[in-house]
Amino acid sequence: MRFYATLPPGLERISAKEIEGFGGKITEVRKGRVFFEGDLRLMAKLNYGARTLERIMVLLAVERFESLDDIYRIVRGIDFSWIRPDQSFAIRPLRVGEHDFTSLDVGRVAGQAVIDGYMESRGVRLKVDLDEPDVIIRVDVIFDEVYVGIDTTGDEALHRRGYRVYDHPAPLNPAIASALVMLSGWKEDEVLIDPMCGSGTILIEAGMIGRNVPPQKLREDFAFTKVFGRELLEEVKGDFVERDVDLTLVGVERFRKHLKGGRMNSRKAGVYVEFVQGDATRLCLREGDVAITNPPYGLRIARKGVIEDLYEGFLRELKGIVDRVVVITAEMRVLKEKALELGYEIAEELWVKYGGLDTKVFVLKP
């Protein structure tokens, strides 16, 4: 079967490697999407266990188009007769680029195409349910191409892990956090530090990786269970065996309320993190191996000078403690300038779309 996964743009190489690790065969990589081949078991395993993906679709069609009539024709040509007459469906449209129509128009035209095709093949008008459909059909219009797929994940994307009891005002996407851990090369016997840990997302994701805790362990259902049966989900759960290992995960945070929230989140995730109240520019830590952090950006701090002092301060402190540092920031110029001034080697730079923000990931070596 053909599939494609969506993910935060910029993580394609990391996500493709993760899919291959599960047994998928990569066929193409595009911005924010990885196309691959595999079977239904692979699809279920990725939904339950992949850490850097956001949504997984069965690929039904990908074609160039010029008008809404073309979109109708493409969707109309897909066989949806496998949907049971008692089931409902919904179109979830997405539109990127300049067009003379809206995403609502895409949803309307694609929905009519599904209804017309089903009526012809089975003589029944298929029900539409926009709130709780049995089958979710994704129709993504990306510039001059249209992608049609069956959403196997559901409306709640995979980056929503279920452990976030406390919401930090500027939370990091857990899929990106996991990618940072993978990019760092952190191993379970190494000390991992986050000097500005917020509510602990990076450390919690690292702990789940180290202990092999499935990222969707707290999730009860996926869209694919309504199409392919819940037995498939229960079957793949047995492929994940958690490890009982001691991990040293240290989070430093200035604000007490975030530390309290981080402890709540880590308990929910089943991961122990040592949370310490402190200042990232005056770390009272003597040892470590890896540091990964998502520091404040200029959007959250009014004065530019504060950012410069903060970045210089935490990089100076970490230089005598760890062997490598991974930082994601929208203040890429400041980070790069301060890192080079302090004698860091920039091993890698990676552009990543973080929500609607352009950021860059830096892998630094003192």
Buried (B, 14 or more C-beta within 10 A) or exposed (E): EBBBBBBBBBBBEBBBEBBEEBEBEBEEBBEBBBBBEBEBBBBBBBBBBBBBBBBBBBBBBBBEBEEBEBBBBBBBEBEBBEBBEEBBBBBBBBBEEEBEBEBEBBBBBBBBBBBBBBEEEBEBEBBEEEEEBBBBBBBBBBEEBBBBBBBBBBEEBBBBBBBBBBEBEEBBBBBBBBBBBBBBEBEBEBBBBBBBBBBBBBBBBBBBBBBEBBBBBBBEEBBBBBBBEEEBBEEBBEEBEEEEEEBBBBBBBBEEEBBBBBBBBBBBBBBBBEBBEBBBBEBEBEEBBBBBBBBBBBEEBEEEEEBBEBBBBBBBBBBEBBEBBBBBBBBBEBBBBBBEEBEBEEEEEBEBBBEEEEBBBBBBEB
